[in-house]
Amino acid sequence: STDTVVASATIASAIAPPAHRFFALDPREFNEAVADWKWPHFRCDQVRQWVYQKAVGDPQQMTNLSKLDRERLAQRVAFARSSIVQHQVSEDGTQKFLFEWNDDGKSANAETVMIPDNNRRTACVSSQVGCPVGCKFCASGVNGVKGNLTADQIVEQVFRLNEALRSEESRVTNIVFMGMGEPMANYANVMKAVRILHDPTCFNIGARKITISTVGVPTKIRELAEEELPLNLALSLHAPNEELRRELIPWAEHFALEDILDACRYYFDQTGREITLEYILLAGVNDQPEHARELSLLCKTLRANVNLIRYNEVEPLPFKRPVAQDVLTFQGVLRANGINAHVRKSRGRDIDAACGQLRRKQEGAIDG
Ligand code: SF4
């Protein structure tokens, strides 16, 4: 009978963790789980409202559920499961978190940054533990990739930020996959997370407000083009030609730049979304007017705009932050060629919000 099922489930839950991870379930899967418990459908909406709209992940606080249902929910579903290892708040309001999960003795961590800008609250999320790409100018690349984050670990990063934003009554409005990891190397988990973040009954974040940033995996860019979601695609270019690019981004040798650009053209044709080219300016390396002229020629072969990022120095890496005048000159050359080029504001510099730096410091502290 149902009673014995419930009773044995209760006993099992005393020793076993909850059967479901909430953030791994899309709305259909959650509905199915709840239907199995013979709950009325509106319970699903109630729980979703608490989690997604009010950023409440503790069943005990879901006060429009009966006490018994709250207990059952807590036994059956795990909500936010990470511990917050570090939380820093910058003078400019940027917040940086380091989350950690321990699943079946396997630990994973992610760094996540919340960047406020007027009414916008952008979540910069991680997709992998570490990063396989190993850009020469980046701290994350030093230790390589340790594993993929699961879809629920990706989604939970956004939930945790919403929790932190509860006190100011705001929520994450935009998402960029620009934390640690190469999203295209963890495609299935990233796409599952994107669908949950985008779903109107979940986080309800518009596809145009979600950016996937990649070093460029042509087959995956084409696959993304066919998802029927007009997501923003950002290509980490960082050099105007193949030779310099391969020096700066060792992983780039796997794919010809021309194939990547072809895939970007296909992405534009399918989605109508202009590609954003990310370009980190490194003093004396890729920030000279001749580089800007070469980049202009490349831009003219596809529908793209350019985001210029002034490098933040990372000890002990040898790269230098370019002087402000070189940044302006670089941008000026692009604009004179009709290219839409912005210089991205540097945020959270006082808390090391450049990618990979926080986690590396933490590991350094653990290693002694
Ligand atoms: Fe990976 Fe991005 Fe760092 Fe390159 S810059 S190593 S892609 S995290």
Residues whose N, C-alpha, C, O or C-beta is under 5 A from the ligand:
A	BS01	SF4	C131 V133 G134 C135 C138 S140 G141 G179 M180 G181 C355
